[in-house]
Amino acid sequence: MTNSWLLRSTVAAAIVFLALPSSAADMTKTIRTAFIVAETGFDPQATSDLYSDSIQRAIFETLYGFDYLTRPYKRVPRTAAAMPEITDGGRTWTIKVKPGIYFADDPAFKGKKRELTAADYVYSWKRLIDPRVRSPFSWYVQDKIVGADTVVEAAKKTGRFEYDTPIDGLHALDRYTLRLKLKEPDYIMLGYMTQSPMAAVAREVIEAYGDANGWAMANPVGSGPYRLKSWRRGQQIVLEANPNFRDETFPDSSDMADREVLVKMRGKKLPIVGRIEISIIEESNPRLLAFNSGALDYVNVPSDLSDTVLDAAGRLRPAYAERGAMLARMTQPSLQYAYFNMDDAVVGGYSKEKIALRRAISMGFDRPEMIRVVYQGQALPATQPIPPNLPGHDDHWSVDLKYDPAAARALLDRFGYIDRDGDGYRELPDGKPLKLVMASTPSSRDREFDELWQKSMKAIGIRIEFLKSKFPDLIKMGKAGQLQMWRLGWINLYAEGDAFVQLLYGPNIGQTNYARFSLPEYDELYRASRRLPDGPERNKIYRRMSELVAAYNPWWLGFYTIENTLVQPWVSGYKKHAYWEHPWKYLDVDAEKQARR
């Protein structure tokens, strides 16, 4: 990773940092950035896209998170007073909530200050299993909490979840103490507690603004550093500092590599900047041009424009280096893949001929060309479902299907996918038309993907068409099983390989299992993996799960992305974080330099 505060020479002398005086957020300061696709809404138990989640992380708070500066990454308490007390062989979790944390003011509280309590987490986690909410992250706690099944089943029958009905495994012992009892140990649970779906919402807010699904997408009210100021759907989101945010200062670090940032930031009260403006700029060129003009304070370099920003060695080109821009880069804990709908009449199914079709499609897609041209080298071929640097990834092992159009054509011939009418395109073994339909957004980036998919499939004799729609609409259609194929990205924000293997867990169909893959052996292995701590035994299970993915081919295994972020010279406090894409509360700007851009 490259950061402006990395040491440029070895320094042996000790450095003494003087704390800066604390102050409230400066409402005259603004951070401006952009999302590449539109958000869907801001209800942490109801959304599942990365862009909405970035907003939610600024508004709502989880019990635990990751230290901003420490590397390797370290989980730390957020609203919790300490790390959880885990007893009963990993089944019972007792967590203390810090007193004196308050939600942002809202009419739902009827003019009173509203303190965050243990009961808020109880209520929020119950929302995950409320059948009406249909949370895409119900699998975090579903079928795991002692005594919850009875309440859930009753809600399915009556259509109403009784939030006041006690659940033995999920309750507040007192105002600030939370008790969670699990049916069996779950070594991933602490990771989940760092994620937005397990953040606290206030019951009064949901009841005041919730729709027929129990979602409050347009009225997010949390205890975090920011609150929603305005929202023009699909165009702009504006946040402002939450005046009720508790006393918190920029974190300390003993790492000498952080010395420059600490000189500027140490002791500053968070958040520092009073206003965050997020524009939706789907196209790559306008997004980079906005940064070049100074209209954006930081931007992830569009991979299709990497050559204009980076030289062959991955260094900033002079036009950026000379203006003082900072480059931060890392291989993300993410996977880009395309799924096949296993319920689809054409590409779905578990028979040998259907597996052969999916394998041939995967081998026939020109991934090297995609990485070279579309991503301009800023990606690595995926070798397995779990990306590098995560528990369960093996650098010396691969289940990847290499690009091999000749082998793809031979496999199709062998299983009866041949051209029967001489039009240059193959039919199904029963003679019916073979046509793929790939979902895609209207962006120029997706048009590049579409062109490469069409070229690749034509080379192996398969007809492909594209279903165009906005990203939020495709999310809904994908969850409902209405798409045949779609290319997706999934990023891990809780430092566990579990984030990727759960994508094919049968009970997650309709939530995160877009492929609608359902295999009893895989499901049992997944459940077993959660009962084990990180180590060789769990890795063995992950390996077998990857072998099953390779055997049934519900995915085209794509690539791991390298993300490059450009930061303007007037921004302070930025350090690239694998699990914190937009660390707004830690950032500061020199408003005078920003204005002179």
Backbone hydrogen bonds, N-H to C=O, Kabsch-Sander energy under -0.5 kcal/mol:
donor,donor_aa,acceptor,acceptor_aa,energy
6,L,3,N,-1.8
17,F,15,I,-0.5
19,A,17,F,-0.5
20,L,266,R,-2.2
26,D,272,I,-2.9
27,M,25,A,-0.9
29,K,26,D,-1.8
31,I,275,R,-2.4
33,T,277,E,-2.4
35,F,279,S,-2.6
42,F,217,M,-2.0
46,A,43,D,-2.3
47,T,43,D,-1.8
53,D,49,D,-1.9
54,S,50,L,-1.7
55,I,51,Y,-1.2
56,Q,52,S,-2.4
57,R,53,D,-2.3
58,A,54,S,-0.6
58,A,55,I,-1.1
59,I,55,I,-1.1
60,F,56,Q,-3.3
64,Y,193,M,-1.4
65,G,76,V,-2.7
67,D,74,K,-2.8
76,V,65,G,-2.4
78,R,63,L,-3.6
79,T,62,T,-1.5
80,A,63,L,-1.7
81,A,96,K,-3.2
82,A,96,K,-0.6
85,E,94,T,-2.7
86,I,84,P,-0.7
87,T,85,E,-0.6
87,T,92,T,-2.6
90,G,87,T,-0.7
91,R,87,T,-0.7
91,R,88,D,-1.1
92,T,87,T,-2.2
93,W,91,R,-0.5
93,W,180,L,-3.3
94,T,85,E,-2.4
95,I,178,L,-2.7
97,V,176,Y,-3.4
98,K,79,T,-3.3
101,I,98,K,-0.5
102,Y,244,N,-0.5
103,F,114,R,-2.8
104,A,222,G,-2.6
109,F,106,D,-2.4
110,K,107,P,-2.0
112,K,109,F,-1.5
115,E,113,K,-0.6
116,L,101,I,-3.4
118,A,175,R,-2.6
120,D,117,T,-1.1
121,Y,117,T,-0.8
121,Y,118,A,-0.6
122,V,118,A,-1.8
123,Y,119,A,-2.6
124,S,120,D,-2.4
125,W,121,Y,-2.6
126,K,122,V,-1.8
127,R,123,Y,-1.6
128,L,124,S,-0.8
129,I,125,W,-0.6
129,I,126,K,-1.1
130,D,126,K,-0.6
130,D,127,R,-0.7
133,V,130,D,-0.9
134,R,130,D,-1.3
138,S,135,S,-1.4
140,Y,137,F,-1.8
141,V,138,S,-1.4
142,Q,138,S,-2.8
144,K,141,V,-2.0
145,I,141,V,-0.9
146,V,181,K,-2.2
148,A,145,I,-1.8
149,D,145,I,-0.5
151,V,147,G,-0.6
152,V,148,A,-2.3
153,E,149,D,-2.8
154,A,150,T,-2.0
155,A,151,V,-1.9
156,K,152,V,-1.9
157,K,153,E,-1.4
158,T,154,A,-2.4
159,G,155,A,-2.6
162,E,160,R,-0.5
163,Y,161,F,-1.3
165,T,162,E,-1.3
167,I,170,L,-0.6
169,G,146,V,-2.3
170,L,167,I,-1.8
171,H,179,R,-1.8
173,L,171,H,-0.6
173,L,177,T,-1.9
174,D,177,T,-1.0
177,T,174,D,-0.9
178,L,95,I,-3.3
179,R,171,H,-2.5
180,L,93,W,-2.9
181,K,169,G,-2.7
182,L,91,R,-3.3
183,K,144,K,-2.8
186,D,90,G,-0.6
187,Y,530,R,-2.4
189,M,186,D,-1.0
191,G,188,I,-0.7
192,Y,188,I,-1.7
193,M,189,M,-1.9
194,T,191,G,-1.6
195,Q,192,Y,-2.2
198,M,195,Q,-2.1
199,A,196,S,-2.7
200,A,61,E,-1.9
201,V,120,D,-0.6
202,A,221,V,-0.5
205,V,202,A,-0.6
206,I,202,A,-1.8
207,E,203,R,-2.6
208,A,204,E,-1.6
209,Y,205,V,-2.5
210,G,206,I,-2.5
211,D,215,W,-2.3
214,G,211,D,-1.9
219,N,216,A,-0.8
224,G,59,I,-2.9
226,Y,58,A,-2.3
227,R,240,E,-2.6
228,L,220,P,-0.6
229,K,238,V,-2.9
230,S,238,V,-1.7
232,R,236,Q,-3.0
233,R,231,W,-0.7
235,Q,232,R,-2.8
236,Q,232,R,-2.1
237,I,278,I,-2.6
238,V,230,S,-2.7
239,L,276,I,-2.7
240,E,227,R,-2.4
241,A,274,G,-2.2
242,N,225,P,-2.8
245,F,242,N,-1.9
248,E,246,R,-0.6
250,F,268,K,-2.1
258,D,255,D,-2.0
259,R,256,M,-1.6
262,L,258,D,-2.1
263,V,259,R,-2.0
264,K,260,E,-1.3
265,M,261,V,-2.2
266,R,262,L,-2.3
267,G,250,F,-0.6
268,K,265,M,-2.2
270,L,248,E,-3.5
272,I,585,K,-0.5
273,V,587,L,-0.6
274,G,26,D,-2.2
275,R,29,K,-1.4
276,I,239,L,-2.3
277,E,31,I,-3.0
278,I,237,I,-3.1
278,I,276,I,-0.5
279,S,33,T,-2.3
279,S,277,E,-0.5
280,I,235,Q,-2.4
281,I,35,F,-2.5
281,I,279,S,-0.8
282,E,280,I,-0.5
287,R,283,E,-1.4
288,L,284,S,-2.4
289,L,285,N,-2.7
290,A,286,P,-2.0
291,F,287,R,-1.4
292,N,288,L,-2.7
293,S,289,L,-2.1
294,G,291,F,-1.6
295,A,290,A,-2.1
296,L,290,A,-1.1
297,D,32,R,-3.2
298,Y,32,R,-0.9
299,V,566,L,-2.2
301,V,299,V,-0.5
301,V,564,N,-3.4
305,L,302,P,-2.4
306,S,303,S,-1.2
308,T,305,L,-1.4
309,V,305,L,-0.6
309,V,306,S,-1.3
310,L,306,S,-3.4
311,D,315,R,-2.7
314,G,311,D,-2.0
317,R,309,V,-2.7
320,Y,317,R,-1.9
321,A,317,R,-2.3
322,E,318,P,-2.8
324,G,321,A,-1.4
325,A,320,Y,-1.9
326,M,567,V,-2.7
328,A,565,T,-2.3
330,M,563,E,-1.8
332,Q,330,M,-0.7
332,Q,561,T,-2.3
334,S,332,Q,-2.1
335,L,490,W,-2.4
336,Q,559,F,-2.6
337,Y,335,L,-0.5
337,Y,488,L,-3.0
338,A,556,W,-1.8
339,Y,486,W,-2.4
340,F,554,P,-2.7
341,N,484,Q,-2.7
342,M,340,F,-0.7
342,M,515,A,-3.1
344,D,341,N,-1.9
348,G,344,D,-1.3
349,G,342,M,-1.3
355,I,351,S,-2.4
356,A,352,K,-2.5
357,L,353,E,-1.7
358,R,354,K,-2.1
359,R,355,I,-2.6
360,A,356,A,-2.6
361,I,357,L,-2.4
362,S,358,R,-2.2
363,M,359,R,-2.8
364,G,360,A,-2.0
365,F,361,I,-0.9
365,F,362,S,-0.5
367,R,365,F,-2.0
370,M,366,D,-1.7
371,I,367,R,-2.7
372,R,368,P,-2.3
373,V,369,E,-3.1
374,V,369,E,-0.7
374,V,370,M,-0.8
375,Y,370,M,-2.2
377,G,371,I,-3.4
378,Q,375,Y,-2.6
379,A,377,G,-0.8
380,L,560,Y,-2.9
382,A,558,G,-2.2
390,L,387,P,-0.7
393,H,390,L,-2.2
395,D,393,H,-0.5
397,W,394,D,-1.4
399,V,383,T,-3.2
402,K,400,D,-0.7
404,D,363,M,-2.2
408,A,404,D,-2.2
409,R,405,P,-2.5
410,A,406,A,-2.2
411,L,407,A,-2.3
412,L,408,A,-2.1
413,D,409,R,-2.4
414,R,410,A,-2.3
415,F,411,L,-1.5
416,G,413,D,-1.6
417,Y,412,L,-2.7
418,I,416,G,-1.4
420,R,418,I,-0.9
426,R,461,G,-3.4
427,E,418,I,-2.8
428,L,432,K,-3.1
431,G,428,L,-2.6
434,L,426,R,-0.8
435,K,433,P,-0.7
436,L,463,R,-2.6
438,M,465,E,-2.7
439,A,485,M,-3.0
440,S,467,L,-2.4
447,R,443,S,-1.7
448,E,444,S,-1.7
449,F,445,R,-1.8
450,D,446,D,-2.9
451,E,447,R,-2.4
452,L,448,E,-1.9
453,W,449,F,-2.9
454,Q,450,D,-2.8
455,K,451,E,-2.4
456,S,452,L,-2.6
457,M,453,W,-2.8
458,K,454,Q,-2.3
459,A,455,K,-1.5
460,I,456,S,-0.6
460,I,457,M,-1.0
461,G,458,K,-1.2
462,I,457,M,-2.8
463,R,434,L,-0.7
465,E,436,L,-2.8
467,L,438,M,-2.1
468,K,466,F,-0.7
469,S,440,S,-1.8
474,L,470,K,-2.1
475,I,471,F,-2.3
476,K,472,P,-1.6
477,M,473,D,-2.3
478,G,474,L,-3.1
479,K,475,I,-2.2
480,A,476,K,-1.5
481,G,478,G,-1.4
482,Q,477,M,-2.8
485,M,437,V,-1.1
486,W,339,Y,-1.2
487,R,439,A,-0.6
488,L,337,Y,-3.4
488,L,486,W,-0.5
490,W,335,L,-2.5
492,N,333,P,-2.9
493,L,491,I,-0.5
499,A,496,E,-1.5
500,F,497,G,-2.0
501,V,497,G,-1.5
502,Q,498,D,-2.1
503,L,500,F,-1.0
504,L,501,V,-1.3
505,Y,502,Q,-1.4
508,N,505,Y,-2.2
509,I,506,G,-2.1
510,G,513,N,-0.6
511,Q,508,N,-2.4
512,T,508,N,-0.9
513,N,508,N,-2.2
514,Y,512,T,-1.7
516,R,513,N,-1.3
523,D,519,L,-2.5
524,E,520,P,-2.3
525,L,521,E,-2.1
526,Y,522,Y,-2.5
527,R,523,D,-2.1
528,A,524,E,-2.2
529,S,525,L,-2.3
530,R,526,Y,-1.3
531,R,527,R,-0.7
531,R,528,A,-0.8
532,L,529,S,-1.0
539,N,535,G,-2.4
540,K,536,P,-2.0
541,I,537,E,-1.4
542,Y,538,R,-2.4
543,R,539,N,-2.2
544,R,540,K,-1.9
545,M,541,I,-2.3
546,S,542,Y,-2.2
547,E,543,R,-2.1
548,L,544,R,-1.9
549,V,545,M,-1.9
550,A,546,S,-2.2
551,A,547,E,-2.2
552,Y,548,L,-2.3
553,N,549,V,-2.2
556,W,338,A,-3.2
557,L,555,W,-0.7
558,G,336,Q,-1.0
558,G,556,W,-0.7
559,F,336,Q,-1.4
560,Y,380,L,-3.1
562,I,378,Q,-2.2
563,E,330,M,-2.9
563,E,561,T,-0.6
564,N,562,I,-0.5
565,T,328,A,-3.4
566,L,299,V,-3.0
567,V,326,M,-2.3
568,Q,297,D,-2.7
571,V,568,Q,-1.8
572,S,588,D,-2.8
580,W,577,H,-1.2
584,W,582,H,-2.0
586,Y,583,P,-1.7
587,L,584,W,-1.7
588,D,572,S,-2.2
590,D,570,W,-2.1
591,A,589,V,-1.0
594,Q,590,D,-2.6
595,A,591,A,-2.2
596,R,592,E,-1.2
597,R,594,Q,-1.2
